[in-house]
């Protein structure tokens, strides 16, 4: 999902359609994944 959204530059709606989920799922999963990346990335 992160690859589709940020690397391939798809919109939330496009990503949701490709993965067969709702746009709300993409938004919540993106937020959760980005939070985890921030926590695990050393500064």
N, C-alpha and C positions, 0 to 999 in steps of 0.2 A: 504494500500500500504506500509506504513512504517513497519507494522507487517511482511508482506511477505519479504520485503527487508532486514530488520535488525534483527528481532527476529527469523524468520525462515530461514534466510540466503539464500534467492533466489537471483539469478542474476537479472540484469535489464531486460534482455531478457525473463527470466522465469516469472518474475512478470508481464511484459507486456502481455505475452501470457495468463496467468491466468486471468488477468483483461480485456483482449480483447481491449487493447489500444496499441499505438506505444511506443517503447522504449524511444523516445524523451519526450513523455508525462510523463513517469515514472521519468525520470531525472529531468524535470522541476518541477513536483509536489513534488518530494522528496526535492529538494532544497528549495522550498517555505515552505513546512511543517517544515523542520529542522530550517529554519530561524525563523519561528513563535515560535517554541519551545525554541529557544535560547532567543528570546525577552521576553517570558513569564516565563522563569525559573529564580527564584531569585538566586543570587549568594551568 
